[in-house]
Amino acid sequence: MHNNSSKPVRAVTSAILALSLTLSVVPAALAAEAGQAGINSTQNTANSGISPVFSDVKLGHWAEKHIHKLAAQGILKGNNGKFRPGDDITQQEAIALAIRFMNLEGQLSNDESVALPADFKVGNYFKPYIVLAFQKGLLDKNEELKNPDPKKPWGDQKASREWITKILVRAVGKESAALEVKNKPTSFADNSKISASALGYVNVALDLQLTTGMSNNKFEPQGNVNRAQIATFFSRGEAIANITYSSVVAGIVGAVTDSELRLYTEDNKWANYRIDNKTMWYKADNDKSISAKDIPMYTKVRVIGQLGSASYVELLSTEQQVETVQTTLKYAVPSEKKLYVKYSGREDLDTVLYEGNTLIKDASGAVITTDKLTPDSELTITRETFSKDRKVLEIQVKSGPVNKTGKGTITSVDVNSRMVTIKLEQGDSETYRIAEDVTVRYDNVLKDIKDLKVNDVITFSVKNSAISSIVMATAPATSVEGRVDSFSPNMTSITVVKDNNKLEAKVLASQVAVVIPGLINPSLGELIAGEYGDRVKLTVNGEDKVARIEVLSRKVENLYGVSVIGYDAAKKLLTVVDDKNTPYVVTLNDGTKYEFNGSEVPASTITSMLTSNRKVNVKHINKKALVVQYVYKYEGKLIVASPSSRTITLQLANDDFVTLPYQSNTIGIEMYGNSSAKITDIKNGDFVTAMLSGDQNSVMSLSVRSYHQFEVASLNTSTNRITLRNATNRQVEEFSLSSTPIYGVNNEKLTLSNLNANDVLNAVFDGRSLVELRKVAVTAGRVESVDTTNGIVVVKDYNGQTTSHQSASGLTVILDTTSTTAVGALKVGDRVEVRKDAKNGTNLKVLAGRKHDFWKYDAGAKQLYVKRSSLSDTEYYWTLNANVVIRNTTGETLSISSLKSDDKIVLYFLNGQIIEIEKQ
């Protein structure tokens, strides 16, 4: 063998020396290759410690973990306490290692009658290994016995990278897979240098991540393999091969002391291992050594040892093999170490047994005794999941029955569910149920919970976690309805005539919200008083002042699309005729509003345009004009389009109808997603915008409102542009959002910076113009109940929130490729995705579970792996959703650590991530 510093070759002639050298070589897996020298030197500089096993391996060497693991397994032992990691390995040494790796040493034969061809030379010690390798198919006679080199014994030849790859793939039992891809080229730049007979093996080694190649995207098939590399190759190969070693035991850590490791093994027995300063500790996902204190309790480890002494301990997962459940304490029996508890959804009480060493903590984390627990306290119980006893490890008080008083501001109140959220004076928010016998008072006068409103300041008392009394700091808001009679001269008060014909005057607050249907940002001056005054609803605040005035009805008449006959500026008289030549004369006054292109403008802008044959809209009361609008477009619902009469009829926002002519050869139709749309493509009931010609005599174009659902592909806040991906056909398109409003799921105003990639958005288009974006919440959960009589489905999502969905409110059930509005298509236990569709209806999409056999869980990457059906199966691992739920078929919550290899599981997905795992 040669080492990396090219020292003279020392011939190996002694069987004893051959044995020691073979034991110092390591089986492994082909990947820690490119750039290893740099890593080694850096780590050696950083850490001058020496391996307790081999004096020439420094702690921090890139292959340290793999060398120590195989040494602990007895696959390598070294020579005089040294490993010589940089020496190249010979073919006969590699075969001996492979036989040890395959755990076949018990089948070696020392029968001298077994002969190899005279010109096929190997060392005497290695002969039984080589013979067994031919018998087991590890070596191919047609490859190895063909044209031997008489000047260079086969056994002493340096093992090449492609040759080692063959041996490795055969050793892990994947030769059949290699034969399937024997003609597939690799992506390496030197693919042409890989022998045809080795190509399939290299492909499989790449696919199994046993090799990644060398630098510059090369495989270097004829390059040599040193002993550190082969240790790494075969060490990694253990994850692929189905080989059992008597020295390797996996289990759950029950205790770690300075001298002992206690392990609960996979055969449900406790085992104790001696540990000392020679025991090496590692993590499965890292090649650097750790210490015993880095091993968390109740985690899964692999121990390699002999005669009760652990040489190598590997942390397989940082996930503690425990589960937590939430429950309510009813009473405790300390003398029997029993708790009687009630789980949500169960009628009967359950018994929880605990140990003398079980930790019991109060809500602050302080250790207490069982007798300090209070009935009706909410408890979190932690128990181990690795033993059949499932012992309780910890009992933590989550919250006891709340009894307190406080003061704060109501931020939300639901009278039906009797729930209220209060922002306390110190800034925290708390949510409580309102007791059935609650008392609500203001100034010692009893009130009702219906009088509670958002922003009310209250003082409250809580008894047994429910609000028992509320004192309002200000009088509850009241309302008064009637016809506006008059305002005070300085507009500080309003007088209305109530339905009983009695007058009632109220002082106006400093800021009064005015709501008049059909008007943009109306003011107090636009309210109509007197004989034809508006019918209004006054909202009176706790200070007995009017804070809001809403017009319920007014005797407004609308003249749409009337033609101007003339305007007398001196008398402010406007004369118009409708399409039936019926004349109308209205008076303009200082209170008249004027609008052009949807915006309010000065009177002079419109009055100068009131010339003969101009078309306007006029809103008036008893011939007194409230609003004069210059007509350039109409918006409304299409009632009918008549190609024969070339007219369209629209129903406007105020439910009036208007019929407009169009020229069939000039009218343009704008419809998103249809560049060649015709008027016949518009459906009755579609919302459209009709733009008029310059002379206002006909419709020049129609923009059709449409609704679409997208996902955010990318966004650029600096240019205010967004790229959206169509949720159906996956096509992408970029849009500018210079004036497009964006809303959140709760109707709050958002900016582009509030959005993230893959967010779901509903988009509204008028023609091809994007006029609104609205964020859509996408959740998933389990169907809890189906009421086919009333068309109600109740879903509990993975955050524990329950929502009801009614078919009467617009509900679609999606089953695979079909859909229905019948809730009977769902059944209790169905998993569903819940989201609003493009038109704000609710979609419940049934999630089909995928059945798999569990393999492993990578806690660092939060990825779950399943057993593959074949090497061509590329979908075998997924990321867990942050809210993933793991349970068995009875609904009991499990931990990820409770899953074992080959467990039958069903996976449910949301947005490509696992949202639920059900163990069968």
N, C-alpha and C positions, 0 to 999 in steps of 0.2 A: 504494500500500500504506500501511497505517497501522501505527504501532508502538504499544506498550502505553501510552505517555505522551501519546497523542493529539496528536502534532505535526501540522502542516499536511500535506496530501497533496501529493506531488510527482508530477505526471503523467509517465508513462513514454512518451516518444515516440521516443527514439533506439533503433535496433536494437542498437547496441553496448551501451547501458546495459541494454536488455532481456536481452541475452545474459548479461551479468555477473550480473544479478539472478537469472536462472534457474539459473545454475550455483551460486548460493549457496543454493538451496533444496534440501532433502534428501528422498529417498524413505525411508519408514519404516513402522512398524506400530502400530496404534491402542491403546496401553495406559498409558503413563506419564502419567496425566491428573490424577486427584483429588489435591489436596494438593501439587502440584509446586512451587508458589511458595514454600511453607514449606521444602521440602527444599533448593531452590536457595539461598535466603538463608542457611540454616544452613551449607551446604557452602561458600558463598563466604566466609563469615566465618571458617570453620575453615581455609580454604586460599586464600591470596591469590595463588597462582600463576596465570599466564596461559597459555592454549593456545598452543603453538608454531605453530598453523595460523591461528587467528582471534584477533585482538587483543581482541575484545569477548566472548569466551567464557572464563570463568574455569575453571581446573581445579577440579573439584568440582561443576560445573553438572550437574543431574540428567540432561541429555541429552548430556553431553560425549562419552561413548563412541560413541554413534550418529552424532553429527556428525563425529567424527574418522574413523569407519569409512567413511562415504559420501564424505567428502572424499578419503580415500586411494583410493577406487575411481574417482574422477573424476566421480562423480554430482553433486557440488557443489564449487564453487571459491571462492565468496565474492566480495565487491566491495570492492576496495581493502583487502584483508586483514581485512574484517569479515564477520560472518555475520548479525547482527541476529536473534537467536533468538526475540525476543518479537514480531516483526512478523507480522501475519496474512498468510496466503498466498492468492493469487487462483486462480481456476479454471484459467486458461491456464498459470500457473506450475506448478500441481500436475500438469497433463497432461504438461508437458515433463519433469518429474521422473519421472513414471510411465514414460514412454517410455525414459528413460535407465535406470531401474531394470530394465525388461524387456530391456535391452540391444538395443534396436531402432533406435538412432540411425543405423546403417548403411543402414537402409531409408528414411530421410527423402528426400523429393523436393523440389527447388526449382523444379519445373515451374510457371511462372506461369499456365499454362492451367488448373490445378486451382483451382476457385473454390468459395467458400462462399457461401451466400445473403447478399444485400446487407445484410439486417438482422441477420445473425449476425456480430457484430464481435469480432475478436481482433487483437492486435498483429501486425505483419508478420513479426517474428522467430518468433512462435509458430505461424503458419499451417501450416507443414509438419508440426509436431507434432500439431496438432488434426486435420488431414486424415488422418494416419496412425492417430491414435487412433480415428477413425470407421471406417477400413478394418479395423482389428484388433479392433473390437468393444469397445474400452475406453470409448468413448462411444456412446450409443444415440441415433440421429437422432430417433426418436419422442419421446424425453425432452428432448433439448437444443435441437432446432430448433422446438419447439412454443411459440408465444406469446412470442417474444423481447421484452425490454424495450427499446424504442427510446431511452429516456433513459439506460440503463446498459448499456454494451457487455458482452457475455457474458464476454469474457476478463477484464475488470477486476473482475467480481463476486467477493466473498470466498467462498471454498470453505467450505461447511457441513460439520459432522461427518458427517451421514448421506450427503452426496454424496461426501466423501472415502472413506467406508467402501465405497461402491459401487466407486469407482475402485480401491481397494486390493484388494478381493476379486477383481475381474476381473484385476488385474495379477498376482496370485499364482496365477491359473488355477483358481479355485474358484467360478465363476459358476454352474455346473450344480448344485453343492451348495446354493447360495443359492436357486435356483428350487425345489428339493425342499422347502424349509422356508419358502416365501414367505408362508404363512398362519399360521405358528406365532407366537404372541405371545411377547415377551421378558418377563423378570422385572423390568424397569425400572419404576419408579413412574410415569414419563412415557411409557409405551409407546404411549399413544393419540396422542402427538404425532409419532411416527415415521411417515413417509409409507408408504403401503401398498406402493409400489414398492421401498422400501428395507428393508422388514422382514426379508426373507430374507437380505440381505447383512449386516445387523446380527447376526442369529442366527449366521451362519457366522463372522463376526469374533469373536464371543464364544466360540464353540466352539473356534476355533483359537487363542484367547488373544491375539488381535491387539488387542482392546480389553477394558477392564474397566468402562468407564463413568466418570462423574464422581462427585462427592460426593452424599450423601443418596440413593443408589441411583437416580440419574438418568443418562440418556444425553445429554440436551440436543442433540437432533438438528439444530436450526437454529443451534447455536453455532458460532463461528468456530474455525479451526485455525491455531495459530501455527507458525512455521518449525521450532522445536525439536520440537514435537509431531509434525509430519509426518516429520521426520527419524527420530524414534523409531519411528513406525508402519511405515515402509517398511524400516527396518533390521531390525526383528523379522520382517517379512514374508519376508525372505530364507530363514528356516528352513523356510518352507512352500513357496515357489516353487522350481521346478526350473530355475534360471537359472545359466548358467556365465559367469564373468567372466575375461577373460584376465589380469587383474592380481591375481587371487586364487589362491593356491596353498596347499594343505594338506600337512602332512608331519610328520615326527618330528625333534625337535631333536637334532642330533648334537654341536653345540658352540656356545657363546656366548662371545665375547670383547668387549672394549670397542668394537670397530669392525666385528665381523662375526657373522652368524648363519648356521650351517651346517645345512641342512635336507635330510632324506631324503624326497623327494616321493612322492606316491602312484603315480607312474609308474616307481618304482624307480630314481630317479636322484638324485644329490647336487646341491644348488644352494646357492650362497653369496650372501648378501644383505648389503649395507652397512647399518650402523645408526649413528645419531648421536643427539644430544640432541633432535632433532625426531621421532624414532621414538616412537610411543605404544604402550604395553603394557597389555593388559587380560586379564581372565578371562571365560570365556563365561558364567559364572553370577553375575557381579557387574559393576555399571556403573562402579565406581571404578577409576581407573588404578592400575597397579602398576609395578614396575621390572623391568629385565632379570634381576636376581638372583632374582626370584620365579618364574622359569621353570625347573622342574626338568629335568634331563637326561632324554632319551629319552621325553619327553611329546609329545602331539600338539598342534600349533598351526596357526593360519591366518595366513598372511602376505599382506598387501596391499602391493604396491609396483610401481614402474615402473623399467625399465632397471637392474635389479639392486640397487635401493635400497629398503629396507623402510620404509614410512611407518606401518604399523599391524600389530601382532602380537597375536594373541588366543590365550590358552591354552584349548584346547578340553577338555582332561581332565588332571587331575593324576596319573592312572594311568600309571605308567611302562611303556613298551612293552617289557617284559622278562619273562622267565619263569625260574623256579627249579626245579631238579630235584635230588633226593637220590640219591646213588649211593655206592658203596664203591670206594675206590682199590685197585687191585691192584699196579700199578707205574707209574713215570713215566720218560719218556725226554726229559730237558731239552734235549738237543742237537737233537731234532726237534720240540720244543714239542708233545709228545704225552703224554696220560694214557691208560692202559688201565684201564677201570672196569667194574664189574659192577652192573647195575640189578636191583632186586628182581623176581623172577619170570622172569628171563632166564637161560639157561644160558651163552650165549656172552659173551665180553668185548666191550665197545664202546670205540671210540676217541674221545677228546675232543681237538680241536685248539684251541690257544690262541694269542694274539698276544703280541708282545713287550711291549705296554703293558697286558696283562691283569693286574689286581690279584690277588695271591695272599696270603691272610691265614690266620694260625693261629687257633685256637679263641678266643683273647683279642682278636682283631681286629688284631694287629700284622702288618705287611707282611713276608712272607718270600719266599724263592726256592723254585723247584720242588723242588730237591734236599732241602729240609727236610721235604717231605711223607713221611709214614710209610705203608707198605702197610697195608691194612685200615682206614685212617681213613675215617670217614663224612664225605662232602663235600657242600656245597651249591654247585651251579654255576649262575651267573646268566648268561643270554645274551639278547641283544637279539632281538626278534621282528619288527622292522619291515623288515629287509632280507632278501634271499634268502640272504645269507651266514650269518645267525643267529650272529654272532660272540660268542665267550665274553668277557664283560666282567669277571667276577670269579669266583674260586674261593675258597671259604671252608671251612676245616676246621670241621665241626660237632662232631665228636668223634673222637679217635684211639682205637686199641685201649686199653682200660682195664686198667692193671696197678697194683694198689694193695692196701693192707690197711686194715681199718677195724673199728670196734666199734659195735654198735647193738642195737636191739630189733626183732624180727620183727613186722611189722604184718600181713602176709599171706603165705601159702605154699600153693602148688599142687603137690602131689607129681606129679600126672599130667603137667602141662606143664613141670615142673621150673623154675618161676619163683618167686622170693621177693622181697618188698619189705621193706627194712630202714630204720628210722628211726635215723639216725646220732646220735651223742652231741651234735653241734652243732645238731641239729634238722632237717637236710635228710633227705629220703627218696630212696632209690635202689632201682631194680629190676634184678635180674640173673637170667640163666639159670644154673642149677646144672649144672656140668659132669658128664658121664657118669661120669668117674673121680674125683669129689669124695670127699674123706675127711672124715667127721664124727666128732668125738671129744668125750668128756667124761672128764676125769681119766685121760687116756691110754688110755681104753677106746674101741674103735671102736663107732660107732653108725650108724644108718641115717637117711636123710633123712625117713623116716616118723616119726622121733622128734622132728622139729622142729615146734614149735607156736607159735601166736601168743603174743606177750609173752615168748618166750624171749630172753634176752640172749646175744649171740654175738660172737666175734671171728672175722673172715673174711679170706680172701685172694682177690683177683681176678686172673686171668691171661687175657689176650686177651678181656676183656669177659665172662668167665664165672667164677663162683665155683669155686675149685679146692680150698679147704679151709675147714672150719668147726670152731671150738672152742666148745663150749657152756659157759656160765658156771655153770650149775646142771644137776643131773642131770635127764634127761628124765622127764616124767611117766610112771608105770606104772599098771597097774590090777590089782586082785585081785577075783575073784568068789567068792561063797560065801553060806552062810546065816548070818544074824546069830545069834551064840551068846550074847553078853553085852556089857555096857558096864562100865567101871570105875565105882566108886561116885560119883566126882566128874565123870563123863562126859568124861574126858580121853583115853580110849582105847576101842577097839572090838576085839572078837574075833569072827572068822568061822570057820565050818567049811567048808573047801574041798572040792572034789569028791573029793579023795583021802582025805577024812575026817580030815585033819590040821588042827589049829587054827593060826591066824595072827593075831597081835595087832598093831595099828597105833595110833600116837599120832594124835589128832585135831588138825588145825590150829585156830588160834584162831577162824577163820571157816569153817564148813563149809556148803556148799550141799547141801540135801536135796531130792531130787526123788521124789515119790510120785504116780504117776498117779491123777487123780481128786481130789486134795486141793489146797486153796488154801494157798500159803505154808506148807508143812509144816515141822516142826521135828524135832530129834533125838529129842525125847520121843515122837514119833508112830511111830518105828520099832519093830517088834516083834522081840523077841529070844526065844531059847529053842527048845523043840522045834518050835514052829510059826512060827519066826522068818522074817522076810522074806529072800528071795533078793536079794542086792544086788551092785552093782558099785562098788568103792572106787577112786577116782582118787587116786593118791599123787603128791604134788609132788616137786620136786627136793630138798626137805629131809626126804624120807621120812615126810611127814605126810599124813594123809587130808584132801584139800581138797574132795572131792565124794562124796556117797553117793547112788546112784540105785537105787531099788527096781525090780528086774526082774520080780519076781512075788511074790505073797503069797497065802496060803491064805485069802483073804477070801471070805466068802459074803455075798450081797446079798439083802435082803428088801425088795422095792419095794411101796409102797402097802399095807402090812399094817395091820390094824386092832388098836388097843390093847384088850386085855381088862382089864388092870390093871397097876398099878405099885406094888411094895412098896418104899417109900422107905427103910425100915430096912435091908432086905437088898439093896437096889438091884437088884431083879429086875424085869425088864420082860417081861410076857407078851403075845404078839400072835398073830393068826391070819392066814393068807393068804386069797386069794379062794376057796380050796378048803376052808377051815376047818381047815387043818393048823396045829396050835399050835406055837409056838416060845417058849422062855424064854431070855433073854439077861441077862448080868450087866453092869451099868454100873460103871465104876471111875473113878479119878482121871484116867486117860489118855483117857477117852472124850471126843470132841469133839461139840459140839452146834451145829447150823446152822439158821437161820431166814431165809427169803427170800435164801438164797445167802450169808449172812454168818455168821461164827462168833459165838455168843452165850454168856453164862454158862449153866451147867447148870440153875440155877433157872428160867430162862426157859422151857426145854423141859419139865423134869420136872413143872412145875405144870400143863402142858397135856396130860400123858399120862393123860388120862381115857378112859373107855370110848368105843369107836368112833372115836376120833381115828385119823387115818391118818399113818403115818410111814414113812420109809425107814431101814433099819438095816443097817450094814455090820459084820460080826463075824467073828472067828476063833475057832473052837471054842467058840461061844456066848459069847465075850467081846466086848462091843460096842466097836467102834472109833469109829463115827460114828452119831449119831442125828439125822436131818433131819426137820423138820416139813414135811409135804408141802403145797405150795400151787401147784406147777406141775411139769410135766415137759417136758424138752427132748430132742428127738431127731429121727430120720429117720422120716417117715411110711411105714409098710409097707403098710397098707391102711386105708381108711375104708369101713365097711359100713353103708350107709343102712338095710338091712333090720334089722340087730341094733342099730343106733345105737351103734356102738362104733368106736373108732380104735385101731390097734396101732402103737406106736412102738418103734424100736430106739434104745436109749439109748447114751450115749458109751462105756459099758463093754461094749457089744454085747448086753446083756440086753434082753429084750422086755417091754413092759407093754401091757395092753389096758385101755382106759378107756371108760366109757359117756358118752354125751352126750344132751342133749335137743334134738331137731331144731328145735323151735319157739323155742328161746331161745339157742342157740349163736351166737356172733358170730365172723365171719371177718374178720381184718385182713390186707389184702394191698396193698402199695404200688402205686399206679396203678390200682387197681380198687376203687372205693368201694362197689360192690354185690356183692362176691365171695360165692360160696356154697361149701359144703364140696366140691361136685363140681368146683370150679375148682382144688382142690389136687391136685397130681400125686403119685403114689407116688414116694418118694425125696426129696421136698421136706423141708427142715429146718423144724420147727415148734416153737412154744412153746405148750403146753396149760395154760391157767390153770384151776384147779379152783374149784368153787363153795365157798361158805362152809362147808358141811357136808362138803366133800371127797369127795362121792359122785359127782360128774359133772363133765365138762368144760364150762366156761361160755364159753370163747373160745379161738380158735386164731389165733396170729400166724404168718404164713408168712414165712420168710426169703427175701429176693430180692436180686439183684445188678444194679446199674445203673452205667453209665458217664456221667460228666458232664464239662463244662468249667466252669471258674470264670468266672462272668460278672462278679461284683463281690464284695468282702468289706469288712467293717467290723470292725476289730480292737477298737475301743472298746466295741462292743456284743456282740462275739463272735458275729457273724452272717455267714452266707455265702449268696450267691445263685448257684445252679448252673444251668447250661444243659444240657438233655438232649442228649447227643451224637447222638441219632437224630432226634428230632422238633423239636429246637431250642427247646422250651418251657423257661421259666425258673421257678424256685421258690426261695424263701428258707428257710433253716434256721438254728436256733439250735444252737451247738456247745458249750453249757455243759459237757456231760460226754462228748461224742463224741471218742474218740481219733483222732488223725491220724498216719499213718505215711508215711515216705518210701519211695523205690524200693528202698532197702537195709534196710527194716524199722526204720529209726531213727524215734524219736518226734519229731513235728513240732508246731509251734503254728500258729495261723492266720496269723501274721506271716511264716511261711516260704513261704506260697503266693503266687502271682501270678495276675493275670488271664490267662485262656486255658490255665492248667494243666489237664491231664487227670487226673481223679480217678475211682477205682472206689469205689462206695458200697455198703455193706451195710445192708439194712433188715430189722428184725424187725417184721412188720406195717407200720405207717406210721411207725415210729420209726427214725431214722437212728442206727445203732450203731457205724459205723466208716467212715472215709475213708482211702483209700490212694492216694498219688501214683503216676501211671503215666508211665513214660518212653516218649516217642514219638521214634523215630529213623527214618532212611531209609538205604538203601544199595543195593548191586548184588549180585545173586545170583552167587556165585562158583562153586558146584558144587551139583549135585542128585544124590543117591544114592537112586534109587527102590527099590532092593533093601532097604536098611535104613531108608528113610524119613527121611533126613537132608538138610537144606538148610543151606548155609553162605552167610552174608551178610557182606559187608564194608561197614561204614557209612562215612559221609562224613568221619569223624574218623580213618579208617584202621583201626578196630577190627574184628576178625573174630569172629563168633558163629555157633554151630551150633544148629539148631532141629530137634527130633525129633518126628515125628508121634506117637510113643508117649507123649510128654509132653503131648499136647494141642495140636494145630496145625491152624489153619484157613487156607486160601488163599482170598483174596477176589479174584475176577476180575469187575470191573465190577459187575454186579448179581447175580452168582451166587457161590457159595462151595463149597468142596470140602475134604476132608481128605487128598486125594491129592497128594503132593508133585510128582508127575509133571506137574501142571498148570503148574508153573514151569519156566523154562528159563534157562540161564546167560545173563547179560546183562540179565535183567529187573531193573527198578528197583522196590523194594518199600518200603512203610512198615511198620515193625515196632512193634507195641505189644501189651500184654496186654489181653485182653477183660475184661468185667466179672467173669468167674469165674476170672480169672488164667490162662486159656489164651492161647497166642500166636497173634496174627493177622498174617499176611503179606499185605498189600494191594498188589496190583500197581499201580504208578503209570503211567498212560498219558501218554506224552510229547505235548506240543503243538508242532506245527510252525509256525514263523514265519520271517519275513524280518527280520534284525536291522536296527535303525535307528541307535540311539545309546545311550550309557551316561552317566548323570549321576552322577559320582563323589561329589559333595557329598551328594546324597540317597541314594546307593547304589541307584539305580533303573535298570533296563534297559528300554528302549523298543523296540518292534517296529513294523514298518510296518502301518498300519491297512488293512483291506479296504474300509472305507467310513467316512464321517463318523459314522455311527450306531454304529460299533464303539467302545465305551467301555473295553474291556479291552485296553489296548495298552502298559501299563507296570506293572512289579511291582518290589518290593524284593528285593534279594538276601539270602539267608540268610547269617549270619556264616560258615558252613562251606561255602559254595557251592563246587562243583567245576566246572571248565571243562575240557573235553577234546575231542579229535576222535574219529572213529569207530575209530581204531586204539588208543585209550586214552591217547594222549600228552597230558600236562597242558598247558593253554594259559593265557595271561593274558587278562583281560577286554579289555585294550588291543589284542589281536591280532585282535579281531572288527572287520570292516569292514561298512559299509552294504550291505544286500542279501545278506549272508551267510545261507545256509540254516542254521537252528538248530532244535534240539529242546529244549524246556524241560520240566523236571520240578519239581514243587512239593511242599513240605511246609508245612502250616499256612499256606497262602496266600503263602508266600515261595518264590522260586526256589532250589532246593537243588542243581540240576545243569543245566549248559548243554552240550549236545553239538553241536559244529559238524559239519555234514554235508560 
